Amino acid sequence: MSVQSSVPLATREDLALAYTPGVAQVCEAIADDESLVHQLTWVGRAVAVVTDGSAVLGLGNIGPRAAMPVMEGKAVLFKQFGGVDAVPICLDTQDPDEIVAIVTALAPSFGGINLEDISAPRCFDIERRLEATLPIPVFHDDQHGTAIVVLAALRNAARVLGRDLRDLRIVVSGAGAAGVAVTKMLISGGADAGEIVVLDSRGCLHTGRTDLNPEKAALAATTNAGGITGDIASALRGADVLIGVSGGTIGEAALAGMSPGGAIFALANPTPEVHPEIAARYAAVVATGRSDFPNQINNVLAFPGIFRGALDAGATRITDGMKVAAANAIAGVLAESELSTGAIVPSALDPRVAPAVAAAVAAAARRDGVLR
């Protein structure tokens, strides 16, 4: 990565315009009207990619320094696919109060905040507090980026299978940041909440459990209308869709209970919960988070276009409507003739994706009335 000027500094006049004395006129204009900072500086197209290193990829709590390569890579993807300038910021604290205070203090330098690789359940509280405090979009990609692409993929999987999203029985294995967000996104996108069963490491979430944190308790209250209890095998009996966002391994005996002709999204990285070859024995559509198998559920399909659209529209936050619009745009990139069981989402390198997502998100921001 590097920082490069967008204008040349070849003459004394160039220098006088970019720095002193010309820069003082811009400073005075912004001092009179702070909203001009989005037009007259890079703030209107810059995003902070912020982590505390507590949940990096599948590597766990490896700390802020070891997290830097991932944040740099994320910044490169922002620029490559969305034309958005991004700065990796790795914080040497895992205290939610300190993280909120630091990001709030940094916020005037950026047009948006992308939270990354912060462990659950702290990530929920941090995001909520920053959303309430800051007048710019805040987006935890591990939650919402994954959820948006999963919704897009399941929409297209349902099209390929000749099914309706609302009629699918869905099991979500994992109730961390991604699992909670995926479940909420599927409901926002039209899935039947009562037909979704979510599991954590102790089994199915249901209203009879007394060991749930507030996020899990809220899910238990809105999902699993049948009150299914027990382990993954109990949840998968008769299910049409399995979405794995938990890590670990799901055995064939449990998969054998699924309804035939469904879908398995095994998204743990680098080792899926179910190997695709095994998943294919029990499902018609199989997806992973890996690039070496078909149907890669990759967040890069979502976040560059989401921030591009939000920044272009001057959005103050990212609404559920904007997220659903992004999912619909990703799903809609593939024409009917391009869809198949092995192609339910566009390639991460498809140049059509980010512009389509950006346009849909900007339009949804205008509809939702969240503009500066």
N, C-alpha and C positions, 0 to 999 in steps of 0.2 A: 504494500500500500504506500501511497505517497499523497502529498497535498500539492495541487497544481493550480496556478492562477488561471482565471478565465479571461484575463486581459493581459496584453504584453506590458512590460515595464522596460522600455528600450530608451526612453528619452527623459530629460528633466521634466518635461510637461507631463509625461505619464506618471512619474513619481509624485509630482505635485498634485495630480488628480487623485491618485490612489492613497496618498498619505497626506502630509501637511503641505500647503494650507487647505487644499480642496476638501479633505475629509471632514473638516470642521463644519462645513455647510450641511453635510449629511447628518452629523451628530446633532446639530441644532434642529434640523427638521424632525428627527426622531424624538428629540426631547420635547418638542411641541406636540407631536402626535405619535405616540408609541406604536400604533398599528403600522406605521410606515416601515418598521424594522423588517416586516415580512417581504416588502417590495425592494427595499434599498440595500439589504444585506443578504447573506446566504441563508438566514434563518428560515425563510419561507420554503426552502428545499433541503433542509438539513435535519437529520434524525440522530438521536443518541441511542446507541445499542448498549444497554446497561445490564450487567450481571454482578452477582456476588460469588459466583463460582460454586454454588451449593448443589446444583443438579445438572451437570454438564453432559450432554448427550446421554449415553448409557454408562458413563464413567463415574457418576456420583459426585460427591462433594470433594472436588479436587482443588478448590481455591481459586482466587481471582487471577493469579499469574498463569496458571496452567489453562485457564479458560480463555486467555487472550487470543490464541489461534482461532478458536471458534468465532469469537466476536469479530476478528479481522475478516474471516471468511464471510460472515454475515454482511459486513459492510461492503465487501466486494460484490456480493450478490445484489444488494440494494442498488449499487451504481450500474452494474451490468444490465440488470433486467428492468429496473424502474427509473433509471436516471436520477436517483436520489443520493445525495451525499450523506454518508453516515460515518459516525465517529465511535469506535469501540471504547467503552468506559467500564473498567473492571474495579469494583469497589472492595476495599480491604475491610469489610464489615459484613456480618450477616444478621445484624440487629435491624428489625423492620423499622423502628423509629428512626434510626440513623439513615437507613436507605431512603426513606421518604424525605427526610430533611435534606439530604445531599442532592437528590434528584430535583427536588423543588428549587433548591438554590441554583442548580445548573440550568434549569429550564429556560431562562431568557435567551440562551444561546441556540435554542433548537426550535424547530417547528413541530416536532413529534418525539415521543419517547417509546422505544421498542425495548420492553423488558425481556430478558432472555435467561434461560437456565437458572431460574430461582425456584427452590424447592417448595412443594406444597406441604402444609396449607398456608405458609407465610405469603406465598405469591398472590393468593386471593386478596388478602388484607392490604398488601402493598399496592396492588393495582387499584383497588377500590378507593383507597385514600388519595392516591395521586390523581385519579380521575376526578375526584371531588374537589381537588385543590387547584389543578392546573387548567389553563384555558387552551390547551393543545391536546391532540390525540395521544392517548396512552394505550399501548397494546402489548399484552404478554403473548409472544408468538407461540410458546410451547403449549399454551392453552388454545388460543383462538385460531392461529395459523393451521395447526393440526386439525382442529374441528371443522374449519371451513373446507379444507381439501377433502376430509372424510365425507362431509355432506355432499360435495360435488361428485365424488366417486360413487357414493351410494345412490344418488339420483340416476347416474348413468348406468350403474349396475342394474337397478330396477328396470330401466328402459330395455336393456339387453335381455333381461329375464322375463320381460313382459309382465312385470309386477307393479303394484302401486306402493309408493313409499309408506303410506299410512297403514297398509295391510301387513307390513313386515313385523315379525317378532324378532327383536334385536337384543343381543347380549353384549354388554360392554365389560370386558375384563380389565379392571383397573379403575380406581377411584381417586387418582392423584390429579394433578393439574390438567393433563390431557383428557383423562376419562370424564371428569366433571364437565369440562368445556364441550367435549364431543357430545355428551348426552344432552346438554342444554341446546347445542346447535341443531341437533337432529330434531328436537322438539320444536324449536323455532322454525325449522325448515319443513315441518309438516308431518313428522313421524308421530305415532300415537304413544304418548308418554306412558300410558298404562301397559303397553306391550314391550317396554324396554326394561331389562333387568341389568343392574349394575353390580359388580362384585369388587370387593377389596380383598386383602389377604386373608380375611376371616370368613369370607363367603358372601352371599347375596345381601345387598342392602334392602332392608324392609323396616316397616314402622315398629316392629317388635324389638328391634335391637336397641340397647341402651349404651353402646360403646362408640357411638358415632360422633364425629366432630360436626360443627354446624353445617358445613358444606355437604357432607354426606347425609346428614339428617334431612336437609332440604330436598336432596335427590330422592331419599327413601319416601318422602311424603308425596312426591309427584309421579314416581315411577312404580313399576312392579305391582300393578293393580291386583294380580292374582296372589300376592303374598308369598311368592316362592321363597323357600329357605334352603339352606344347605350350600353345597359347593358348586363348582363350575359344571359338573355333570348334570346336576339337578336343573341348573339354569338353561343348559343347552338342549334339554329334552324338548324336541318339537320346534326349536328356534330356526329361523330362516337366515339370520345374520350373526356372525361373531366378529366383534371388533376388539382386537387385543392391543392394549396400551399399558401393559403391566410388566412386561418382561417375564422371565421364567418359561416354563414349558406347559402346554396343554396337551394331555395325552389323547391317543386315538380312541380310547374307550369313551371319553366324553364327547368327542366329535361325532362318533357313530350315532349318537342320539339326535343329531340335527335333522331337520327336514331335508330331503334331497333337493338338489337344484338351487341351493342358496348361495351365500357369499361368505367368505372368510377374509377379513383384513387383519393380518398379523403384523403389527406395526412396530414392535420393539426392534431397536437397532443396537448393535449390528446383528443380533441373533433373534429372528422372529419367534414368537411363542409357538408357532406351528411352521415347520418347514413347508415351503410351497408344494413340493412333491407330495407330501402327506396331505396337505390341505386340499389338493386337487382330487383326492379320493372321496371327499365328503362335500365338496362345493363346486358349483359351476364357474364361479368367479372368484379369483384369488388375487389379493393385493398385499404388498409389503411396503416397508419404508426404504427398501434397497434399490439401487440403480441396476443391479445385475439380474433382476427378475422383472417380468411384465407388471404393469399397473403400479408404478411407484407413487406412493402417497407422500409427496414432497412439499414442504412448506414454502419452497421458493415459488410455487404456483400462486401463492396468496400474497405474502407480505410486501413484495416490491410494488405490485399494482395497488394494493390497499393504501399504502402510504403515499404513492404517487397521486392517487385519486383524492385522498384526504387533503393533501397539501395543495393540489390544484384548486380544490373547491374552497379552501380556507376553512376547513372543518375544525371545530373546537373539541370534538371527541369522535369516537368510532362507535356507532350504535349497532344494535342487533340487526336493524334493517340493512345497514351497510355490509355487515358480515354475510347475511343471507344473499344479498345482491352479488357479493364477490363469489360465493359458492355457485350461484346460478350462472354467473359469467364464465367461470372455469368449466362447468359442465357443458355450457353452450358452445364452447370453442369447437368441440368435435361435432361435425355433421353426422347425420344418421348413417351415412355410408362409411364413416370412419370408425364407428363404434363396433366393438366385438367383446367377447369375454376376456380377451387379452389386451384390450385398449379401452378402458373406461375413463381414463384421465389423459389430458395432453402430456406430451413430453415436457420435462422441466426446461428444455431448451427451445420449446415452441415459441417463436416470436409473437404469435397472436395473443398470448395469454395476458401479459402485463397490461397492454393497452386496453384490452376488453375489460379486465378487472378494474383498472383505473377509471374508465368511463362509467362503469356501473356503480362504483363506490361514490364517485363525485355526484352522480344523479341522485343516489339514495341519500347522500348528505343534504342535498338541496330539498328533497322531499321531506326529510326528517327535521329540517329547520335548525341544523346545528352549525351554521356558518358564522364566521366572525362578522 
